[in-house]
Amino acid sequence: MSTDTPAFQSFNPTGDIRVADIKKATDDLIEMVGKYANDTHQSKRRAALAITNYEQAAMWAVKSLFS
């Protein structure tokens, strides 16, 4: 595993390209949130909530592929 691979994207034991695509898109969204959030407490909290929900959405999207 490369050190520049985002942690969220790196876990894909099936090697399924659809999983990789979902996780890549999620990593891109998470990166964007981090890039645009400012340094206020409220902004950091909202960014954290957005990231949590992106991760949850990715989990359900991947689960939908195999259920």
N, C-alpha and C positions, 0 to 999 in steps of 0.2 A: 504494500500500500504506500502510495506516495504521501509525503508530508504536506503537499499542497492540496490534497483531496479533502473537501469539507467533511467533517465528522458525520453529519447526517446522511450524506450521499453514500458514504463508504460501505454501509451495511446493506448488502444485497446477496445473500447466500444462494439464491436461485440463479443469479446471473441474467435474469429476465430484463430485456431492453426496455420494456414498458415501466418496470420498477425504476430502472435507472433514469428514464425520462422524467417520471414524476418527481423523483428525488432531486434531480438537477434543477427542475423548475422551482421546486420548493427552496433549494439553496439559493437560487437567484433572487427570489422574493425576500428571503431572510436577509441576504446581503444588502438589498435595496433599503429595507427598513432600517438597518443599522447605519447605512450611509446617510439617510435623510433625517433620522431622529436627532433632536438637539440635546443639550446637556441638562435640561431641567428635569426635576424629579417626575413631573407629570408626563413629559415626553418619553422618558425612559420606561416608565410603567406601561404606557400605552404601546410602546415598541415591544416590550416583553410579552404583553397580551397578544399582540399581532403575531409574533413569532410562535408562541404556544399554539395559536389557532392554525397557523400555516402547517405546523408539525402534525397537529391532529388531523387536519384535512388530508395531508399526505398519507398518514397512517390508514385512514378510511379508504382513500383512493386505492392504495396498494391492496388492502384487504378485499376490496371489491373485485380485484382481478382473480382471486383464488377462492372465493366463497360461492 
